[in-house]
Amino acid sequence: MYPCLYVDEILRLIFRNIKDRSTLCALARTCRAFHEPAMNLIWESLTSFEPILRNLSSASVVSKLDARPCLTLSRPLNDNDWNIVRRLSSRVRRFRVLFDPVPHYLNTALPWFGCLTSPQDPSSLFPNLRELSFGVSVNLGMMNTEDVHGKFQTIIRFFRLLLKPHLSALRIDIPGAFYAHLDLPSIPALCPNIRILSMAAPTFKLDGAFIPDEVGCFMSKLVSELCALETVKSDVTSWDFLSTLAQLKGLRQLWVHLPYQLSPAPECPTGDTFPQLRILNIRANSLAPCIDLFRWTSFGNKVAEICVCFSESEDDSDPAQALVDISSLISSQYKTLESIWSIFLDDSPYNYPSSTSPRPMLEPYQACHRLRVIALETPCNRTLTDNDLEKMVFHLFQHGKKYLPVQLTLRGVAALLVHCPKLTQFTLMFDATKGTPRFNSGFNLPPVKYMGVCKSPVSANSDVAVYISTILPYLRTIGVGEYSYEGHWRWISTQHQRRPGVVTDMSPARLYSLLHADTENITSHRGREWQWRFGGD
């Protein structure tokens, strides 16, 4: 064997390209040189504790009708069992555990949780853990068991055993009322090197209340003492919490969920607020708290990306004006902005006249000269004409997404291409059935490779096909809305010199999730840092 294959670092780089866990297991059995690097990768990420326990002689799987199989132990752990647990857990770097206490699981799994909370040497359990995602299902809070809080205390003891000095990423997702049992102020002393902190909670109420107010104070104290924090994602938001975040010197990414109504805003924080913030993501049930937040303070002069996700609310008496206000506030404060996303999370739009113009909402962004991505999905029925688009296009505009009733035609699309020489992608809804206007071929056309057409009407017309081939000579992909003129757009693609592919176009929410490696949900707190799996599961 080549001498270089005896170097662990080289083997780890090679083995990381292997996605199949069974192949890693085979490599671990091949020779002594391969054993340790392969074993470390096999156990590097766990999505439950059961894979470790399955190596114990006392472990067995219990299956019942209409219930998922559960692991159970026939006796308490002996010295040999603890040696196995210590040896395997020392290889784990990333651990995600979700305690889902459905009745069958509660009766069989909780006893071995109890055993694990009393190790012979607490420091020997997961000593090299770097990333921890700890979740408890809302089912625990909904159960009618008398000792539900006692059971939860057992789970919390297990959680505290996992808080290690080298932990750099911590995600907590538990019923809101149980946050008070976590002893949050003690976490900085146990895990001083946390860079990524995510605190999620169910969106519906538990015992008549969301996360208690005093827990919000504990969270403010928690983040104030974590000096290495770079990313915070939180379902818990208060002015006190935001004021604390504003003073963090290293904070680069912030995701917050605003309630329907925030209490009256206190005075704006003094000094250099959010000095290193680059990405701001706001999830709100109403536009009103978003406006309050942007009026309250500036998020620093380095913000490059802002995403506002909102739902329909009775509190928004004039959502059209609210969107204009938000656009004005953002464009006036963040001149270095590169990406702006406005995502409407409900399926049905507000009942506003279709003649409402989108120009007041879009025009403020002309002051953001670094803007490369603008993806706007509004709750109001709006129209955009060819003249509107021609007046509003930006020189550095590189990607646009608008979902608008059809008044735009191929003339407006041609104007977009003429005025945006750096354009590489765009998504617009336009009517491609209203003839083909004259086009001056003397312009240098931008290298557009992706054209999203949403539900744009088109006909299998040779003149339209030739026109699109002329103004979009580099086109590679056409994104079409579901169940809308897909057949006709496929015919158009066959007439194009490059024969671009036709795919289902994505909504802004899906596109944003894809770009941020969060394919589960736009409102989810699972970002790229949680997109790992236990090999083979």
Steps between C-alpha positions, in 0.01 A plus 500: 500500500624851419661674801264797466205272585642452849438868576169545686441852366523380139272203566240723665493727194449199275243328721291818534399458138335166582127543565410137560543394863535133403808588293657676798429194715673280242801734496520490881536120477754510216822574691635675807595814304141548382329403826525819705430757224200297377362442850526869583292588194246225568430641846569868426128588473213343692130574472411298812666312783365160395790410262738503796268300726451233233859393566410396856420137577195602707339697216201374304237648271139489613230510233128538557206522266431856376813630675853567383773261622683619811827403657494372857761371747445182699721614790691805626832582335803316641867597475544335162195682366632834617835431333321444168292817545810706583701361211234561235372834634856638498493477118179707467540860387140580404199371692133560433252351743122537488304368796154415369309359797209319340366256762673186371833681458464665842461170683787321324762767427486718810662240731824493298492879488496481878803270498695736278441794732711331769831408333799393701698791358280779347798653317556177305163517321532675159826678598567620142153624412501811279139539384186412697137515389269414790126475446193393695171442324196706595335166579667513842311814593173356372518174692271443796756320709534604862879498501561671164719764666700227675557327168608828348749553782660168405534623142648830620763319707601314185514831312734654756736203467541591132612858567873477438772769496578446129137538388479758221140459379194455723141461383213468750147418388272426796150600618511861612387447858792265565772753417492613861641159605812528282695729734602712201735734694732206573559414131775760433715356778455146365530591128695825465586441132150489348495680164155388376197514728148405394204511740173376355159433652165369373284764336190413700439554868581261780312531829357830377831685449797528271853507641472681835626859523760414762650248257545785253711677764706183549559482124619861494750418772601183315589672172672789678753257650570298185780712360564279196144515362481548123151366416180525706165352399219551747125457531523707818500873432470797731646850496733406784625199305551707184682770699740236628558362151573852373808517723656172381819588316532181298137434400482442123165327445172565682169316454210616720130422521294805594166457683179664378570799720810616679474719806581871446859528386753634751762754407729405216820327620798731517840447349596282206208256467527172308848599373571175309150390397482377141174301478165595659200267474168606653195275531188691606127433532436861405675783319448744789778361728738492201453875456548555875824300488651690205403833657647403836863457396738450214649155454843633418662614179614158379163332445507331159183289513155560648211255485154587635247215516150601606142374518160659456377677812202713599750735665617609154226744401694615192758235403584680174612812689677285760708338227587843361607615849720193546662553158575864586645414841722223361626695199580810706703313764678219314692637202723189485201270453559225244187285544144584604230234542138575583306176537125470560433173682124465445341348192229760436573871444342794676185627332643818344419651163698351213594850385725560801840602364814326628726789405503679842618174661774435245634846423681559835739215423654701216712661775661161576768493232644164608168319475539170314192304610149634545224246561165656584181307562220728620160422655328767291369456149730721292564580138823586323505653153779514243556872573516432877769237458704707256512788749592286800770260381839529670844496346621237747172310515590133465198300605138599535192319616157658484164329497268747331180496292584499130539845344868460421582387144808401304577872453556536874721189505708643215536830691624310804771335290608827339534685832662216699821390328605285799171313531546122527159387631152644524146389579205704380140440408423639155265446207689345209189481281473873417734513206873555462624863508794630301839440658827678422757225456784749553484465880737274692264246651558380859598136560160391637503126558182462706157647419216436742159557342268394787154469342572722200270424204667410173397341172684258274581781260812497283535881515504490882753217497734688265467820707588322825797333328615844385478688830612203715771326297677349806190354665552161667190453718136613498316483832125446458227511765314178570206419269544817293590505128779248560435326168522823304820606676650160422422559134666845521811335649523254210519794257783669692853452366620372840186295574477612868354261752157562651465459878239583761561855620551555872328750725723755680462300822621178338782678320619672817490168687702333227765774493536476878511119505173491695274293279261418779322831559566870455402560862705212636804563718685212339758658279812363336652422837230239572485333159702193596376148548621182662648302212242271344194622693 
